[in-house]
Amino acid sequence: MRRFFLTVFLLGALAALAVGAWGLWWVHQPLKMSAPSLDLSIEPGTTPRGIAQAVADAGVDVQPRLLYWWFRVSGQSRQMRAGSYELEPGVTPQLLLNVLVRGEEATRSVVLVEGWNFRQVRAALAKADQLKQETAALSDEALMEKLGRPGQHPEGRFFPDTYTYSKNSTDTVLLQRAMRAMDRKLAAAWAARSSDLPLKSADEALILASIVEKETGKANERAQIASVFVNRLRAGMPLQTDPTVIYGLGTRFDGNLRKKDLQTDTPWNTYTRNGLPPTPIAMPGKAALLAAVQPAQGKSLYFVSRGDGTSQFSNSLDEHNNAVNRYQRNRQ
């Protein structure tokens, strides 16, 4: 009898070892998938058993009970996170667990470019991969109200950057992130402003920064360009900057700025109106924000493109006319 029980015990131990060895082998074997790439969505509050079932429902050829057993045996079943995941070929039970525990969600990204206007921002979001569109049908006014900024113009209120997001995130959430980022960058720039600026508020700094962003050909000239506009504001001169005229034309601008456009009054035409326009004309980046509040020292009131991306700065109209003749009209 003793020998019988010993035999049974040994057989049981061998079976347990076999199962354990098979389990160690299995967790490192690629799982079969019904497609080259599968989307796995885990809702908050889903139990480990529910996660195992969700993996099978997503198209992975695996027994949910077996996968649940692995989650439990690993000791990490309670550490798995909700989220949107993308399963790629070659994923094993071990790799799957690692992904779920670390919360390595499938992400996409969208780039908001310095100098873009809000129409371009909305177009980029509309094309963004796997980004749920909640604001596409809204007017600019309704969109800003949805973001908690009723009555605020959207232009320039979003910080240009590369934004990553989880699959099936919303454009509303992404815009809120970009808006908060601009709030922080603008507040920091305004706090670091020069003491003698002819600007009354951070909003005016944002408007000026947007003009600097659109007028800058070379990054190292931003502070000089800001200085020209600051000097003009101090002197009560019109800013006379083409990008504001172009912005005021909106979709009517065909790429060719004509003399009649400079003479056609709009709220943004800085040839027909003194001071800053009523809103920003684009999204300024951090460098443009800092240039607007910390302009270079100098007396320049004019600048003209040299044709190579750089600008010629002048203190007087005579100097400016000479520079225009030289660089724009090819007259020496």
C-alpha positions as CSV (number, residue, x, y, z in Angstrom):
1,M,0.0,0.0,0.0
2,R,2.8,2.3,0.9
3,R,4.4,1.6,-2.5
4,F,1.1,2.4,-4.2
5,F,0.7,5.8,-2.5
6,L,4.4,6.6,-3.3
7,T,3.8,5.7,-6.9
8,V,0.7,7.9,-7.1
9,F,2.6,10.7,-5.4
10,L,5.5,10.5,-7.9
11,L,3.1,10.3,-10.8
12,G,1.3,13.4,-9.6
13,A,4.6,15.2,-9.1
14,L,5.7,14.3,-12.5
15,A,2.4,15.4,-14.0
16,A,2.7,18.7,-12.1
17,L,6.2,19.2,-13.4
18,A,5.1,18.4,-16.9
19,V,2.2,20.9,-16.7
20,G,4.6,23.5,-15.3
21,A,7.1,22.9,-18.0
22,W,4.4,23.1,-20.6
23,G,3.2,26.3,-19.1
24,L,6.7,27.9,-19.1
25,W,6.9,26.8,-22.8
26,W,3.4,28.1,-23.7
27,V,3.8,31.6,-22.2
28,H,6.7,32.2,-24.7
29,Q,4.9,30.9,-27.8
30,P,3.4,33.4,-30.3
31,L,-0.4,33.5,-30.1
32,K,-2.3,32.9,-33.3
33,M,-4.2,36.0,-34.5
34,S,-7.1,36.3,-36.9
35,A,-5.5,39.4,-38.6
36,P,-2.1,40.9,-38.9
37,S,-3.0,43.5,-36.4
38,L,-5.7,43.5,-33.7
39,D,-7.3,46.2,-31.6
40,L,-7.8,45.4,-28.0
41,S,-9.9,47.7,-25.9
42,I,-10.0,47.2,-22.1
43,E,-12.6,49.3,-20.3
44,P,-11.9,50.6,-16.8
45,G,-13.0,48.1,-14.1
46,T,-12.7,45.0,-16.3
47,T,-11.7,42.0,-14.2
48,P,-8.7,39.8,-15.2
49,R,-11.2,37.1,-16.3
50,G,-12.9,39.7,-18.4
51,I,-9.6,40.9,-19.9
52,A,-8.8,37.3,-20.9
53,Q,-12.2,37.1,-22.6
54,A,-11.7,40.4,-24.3
55,V,-8.3,39.2,-25.8
56,A,-10.1,36.2,-27.3
57,D,-13.0,38.3,-28.5
58,A,-10.5,40.7,-30.3
59,G,-9.4,37.8,-32.5
60,V,-6.6,36.0,-30.6
61,D,-6.9,32.2,-30.9
62,V,-6.5,31.4,-27.2
63,Q,-8.7,29.8,-24.5
64,P,-9.8,32.6,-22.1
65,R,-9.6,30.2,-19.2
66,L,-6.0,29.3,-20.0
67,L,-5.1,33.0,-20.4
68,Y,-6.8,33.9,-17.2
69,W,-4.8,31.1,-15.5
70,W,-1.6,32.7,-16.7
71,F,-2.7,36.1,-15.5
72,R,-3.4,34.6,-12.0
73,V,-0.2,32.5,-11.8
74,S,1.9,35.5,-12.8
75,G,0.9,37.4,-9.7
76,Q,0.2,40.5,-11.8
77,S,-3.4,40.0,-12.6
78,R,-4.5,43.0,-10.6
79,Q,-1.9,45.3,-12.2
80,M,-3.2,45.2,-15.7
81,R,-4.5,48.5,-17.0
82,A,-7.4,49.6,-19.0
83,G,-6.7,51.2,-22.3
84,S,-6.6,50.8,-26.1
85,Y,-4.0,48.4,-27.3
86,E,-2.7,47.2,-30.6
87,L,-1.6,43.5,-30.8
88,E,1.0,42.7,-33.4
89,P,2.2,39.4,-34.9
90,G,4.5,37.5,-32.6
91,V,2.8,38.5,-29.3
92,T,3.2,35.9,-26.7
93,P,1.2,35.5,-23.4
94,Q,4.3,36.9,-21.6
95,L,4.6,39.9,-23.9
96,L,0.8,40.5,-23.7
97,L,0.9,40.5,-19.9
98,N,3.9,43.0,-20.0
99,V,2.0,45.3,-22.4
100,L,-1.1,45.2,-20.2
101,V,0.8,45.7,-16.9
102,R,2.8,48.6,-18.3
103,G,-0.2,50.2,-20.0
104,E,1.6,50.4,-23.4
105,E,-1.4,51.7,-25.2
106,A,-1.5,52.0,-29.0
107,T,-0.8,55.6,-29.8
108,R,-0.9,57.9,-32.8
109,S,0.4,61.4,-33.1
110,V,-0.6,64.6,-34.8
111,V,1.7,67.6,-35.5
112,L,0.4,71.2,-35.0
113,V,2.9,73.3,-36.8
114,E,4.2,76.7,-35.7
115,G,2.6,79.4,-37.8
116,W,-0.5,77.5,-38.7
117,N,-3.9,79.2,-38.5
118,F,-6.9,77.5,-36.9
119,R,-8.3,76.3,-40.2
120,Q,-5.2,74.3,-40.7
121,V,-5.4,73.0,-37.2
122,R,-8.9,71.7,-37.8
123,A,-7.9,70.2,-41.1
124,A,-5.0,68.3,-39.4
125,L,-7.3,66.9,-36.7
126,A,-9.9,65.9,-39.2
127,K,-7.2,63.7,-41.0
128,A,-5.6,62.3,-37.8
129,D,-5.6,58.5,-37.6
130,Q,-8.0,56.9,-35.1
131,L,-9.0,60.3,-33.6
132,K,-12.7,60.5,-32.8
133,Q,-14.2,63.6,-34.3
134,E,-16.4,65.4,-31.8
135,T,-15.9,69.0,-33.1
136,A,-15.8,68.6,-36.8
137,A,-19.4,69.8,-37.3
138,L,-19.1,72.6,-34.8
139,S,-18.5,76.3,-35.6
140,D,-15.4,77.9,-34.2
141,E,-17.7,79.6,-31.6
142,A,-19.4,76.4,-30.6
143,L,-16.1,74.6,-30.4
144,M,-14.6,77.2,-28.0
145,E,-17.7,77.0,-25.9
146,K,-17.3,73.2,-25.7
147,L,-13.7,73.7,-24.6
148,G,-14.9,76.0,-21.8
149,R,-13.9,79.3,-23.4
150,P,-17.1,80.8,-24.6
151,G,-16.7,84.1,-26.5
152,Q,-12.9,83.6,-27.0
153,H,-11.5,83.6,-30.6
154,P,-9.7,80.3,-31.3
155,E,-6.9,81.7,-33.3
156,G,-3.5,81.3,-31.7
157,R,-4.9,79.7,-28.5
158,F,-3.4,76.3,-29.1
159,F,0.3,75.5,-28.7
160,P,2.1,74.1,-31.8
161,D,3.7,70.7,-30.9
162,T,3.6,67.0,-31.6
163,Y,0.7,65.4,-29.6
164,T,0.4,61.7,-29.1
165,Y,-2.9,60.2,-28.2
166,S,-4.5,56.8,-27.7
167,K,-6.5,55.2,-30.4
168,N,-10.1,56.4,-30.2
169,S,-9.2,59.4,-28.1
170,T,-11.2,62.5,-29.1
171,D,-10.2,65.7,-30.8
172,T,-11.8,67.6,-27.9
173,V,-9.3,66.1,-25.5
174,L,-6.4,66.9,-27.8
175,L,-7.5,70.5,-28.3
176,Q,-7.8,70.9,-24.5
177,R,-4.3,69.7,-24.1
178,A,-3.0,72.1,-26.7
179,M,-5.0,74.9,-25.2
180,R,-3.6,74.3,-21.7
181,A,-0.1,74.1,-23.1
182,M,-0.5,77.5,-24.7
183,D,-1.9,78.9,-21.5
184,R,1.2,77.7,-19.7
185,K,3.7,78.9,-22.3
186,L,2.0,82.3,-22.6
187,A,1.9,82.8,-18.8
188,A,5.6,81.9,-18.5
189,A,6.5,84.3,-21.3
190,W,4.4,87.2,-19.9
191,A,6.0,86.7,-16.5
192,A,9.4,87.1,-18.1
193,R,8.5,90.2,-20.1
194,S,10.7,93.3,-20.4
195,S,9.5,96.1,-18.2
196,D,9.1,98.7,-20.9
197,L,6.9,96.9,-23.4
198,P,4.0,98.8,-25.0
199,L,1.8,95.8,-24.4
200,K,-1.1,95.9,-21.9
201,S,-1.7,92.2,-21.5
202,A,-0.6,88.6,-22.2
203,D,-3.2,88.5,-24.9
204,E,-1.5,91.4,-26.7
205,A,1.8,89.6,-26.4
206,L,0.2,86.5,-28.0
207,I,-1.1,88.6,-30.9
208,L,2.4,90.2,-31.4
209,A,4.0,86.8,-31.2
210,S,1.8,85.4,-33.9
211,I,2.9,88.2,-36.2
212,V,6.5,87.6,-35.3
213,E,6.0,83.9,-36.1
214,K,4.6,84.7,-39.6
215,E,7.2,87.3,-40.4
216,T,10.3,85.3,-39.4
217,G,12.5,83.9,-42.1
218,K,15.5,83.1,-39.9
219,A,15.1,81.9,-36.3
220,N,17.8,84.2,-35.0
221,E,16.0,87.3,-36.3
222,R,12.8,86.8,-34.2
223,A,13.9,89.3,-31.5
224,Q,14.9,91.9,-34.1
225,I,11.6,91.6,-35.9
226,A,9.7,91.9,-32.6
227,S,11.8,95.0,-31.9
228,V,10.6,96.6,-35.2
229,F,7.0,96.1,-34.3
230,V,7.5,97.2,-30.7
231,N,9.2,100.4,-31.9
232,R,6.3,101.0,-34.3
233,L,3.8,100.6,-31.5
234,R,5.7,103.0,-29.3
235,A,5.9,105.6,-32.1
236,G,2.2,105.2,-33.0
237,M,3.0,104.0,-36.5
238,P,0.9,101.3,-38.2
239,L,2.5,97.9,-38.2
240,Q,2.1,97.4,-41.9
241,T,2.7,93.7,-41.9
242,D,1.5,91.6,-44.9
243,P,0.6,88.5,-42.9
244,T,-2.1,90.3,-41.1
245,V,-3.6,91.5,-44.4
246,I,-3.5,87.9,-45.7
247,Y,-5.2,86.7,-42.6
248,G,-8.0,89.2,-42.9
249,L,-8.6,88.1,-46.5
250,G,-9.2,84.5,-45.3
251,T,-10.1,82.0,-48.0
252,R,-10.2,84.8,-50.5
253,F,-6.4,85.0,-50.5
254,D,-5.1,83.2,-53.7
255,G,-1.4,83.4,-52.9
256,N,-0.9,86.8,-54.6
257,L,-1.1,89.9,-52.4
258,R,-2.1,92.9,-54.4
259,K,-2.0,96.6,-53.8
260,K,-5.8,96.7,-53.6
261,D,-5.6,94.1,-50.8
262,L,-3.4,96.4,-48.8
263,Q,-5.9,99.2,-49.2
264,T,-9.0,97.1,-48.4
265,D,-9.9,97.6,-44.8
266,T,-10.5,94.6,-42.5
267,P,-10.1,94.4,-38.7
268,W,-6.7,92.7,-39.4
269,N,-5.4,95.1,-42.0
270,T,-2.4,96.8,-40.3
271,Y,-1.9,99.1,-43.2
272,T,-5.4,100.7,-42.7
273,R,-5.5,100.4,-38.9
274,N,-3.0,101.4,-36.2
275,G,-2.1,99.1,-33.4
276,L,-2.4,95.4,-33.0
277,P,-5.1,93.4,-34.8
278,P,-8.0,92.1,-32.7
279,T,-6.8,88.5,-32.5
280,P,-3.6,86.5,-33.2
281,I,-3.2,85.4,-36.8
282,A,-1.5,82.1,-36.2
283,M,-0.1,79.7,-33.6
284,P,3.2,81.1,-32.3
285,G,5.8,78.8,-30.9
286,K,7.8,79.3,-27.7
287,A,10.6,81.2,-29.4
288,A,8.2,83.7,-30.9
289,L,6.4,84.2,-27.6
290,L,9.7,85.0,-25.9
291,A,10.8,87.3,-28.8
292,A,7.5,89.3,-28.4
293,V,8.1,89.9,-24.7
294,Q,11.9,90.3,-24.9
295,P,12.5,92.1,-28.1
296,A,16.0,93.1,-29.2
297,Q,17.3,96.5,-28.3
298,G,17.5,98.8,-31.2
299,K,15.8,101.6,-33.2
300,S,14.9,99.8,-36.3
301,L,11.4,100.6,-37.7
302,Y,11.6,98.7,-41.0
303,F,12.8,95.5,-42.5
304,V,12.8,93.9,-45.9
305,S,13.7,90.5,-47.2
306,R,17.1,90.1,-48.8
307,G,15.8,87.2,-50.8
308,D,17.9,84.5,-49.0
309,G,15.7,84.1,-46.0
310,T,17.3,86.9,-44.0
311,S,16.1,90.5,-43.5
312,Q,17.7,93.9,-43.8
313,F,16.8,96.2,-40.9
314,S,16.6,100.0,-41.2
315,N,16.2,102.8,-38.7
316,S,14.8,105.4,-41.2
317,L,12.5,105.4,-44.2
318,D,15.4,106.5,-46.5
319,E,17.5,103.6,-45.4
320,H,14.5,101.3,-45.9
321,N,13.8,102.6,-49.4
322,N,17.5,102.0,-50.3
323,A,17.2,98.5,-49.0
324,V,14.0,97.9,-51.0
325,N,15.7,99.1,-54.2
326,R,18.7,96.9,-53.6
327,Y,17.1,93.7,-52.5
328,Q,13.6,93.9,-54.0
329,R,14.1,95.9,-57.2
330,N,17.7,95.0,-57.9
331,R,18.9,98.6,-58.0
332,Q,22.2,99.5,-56.5
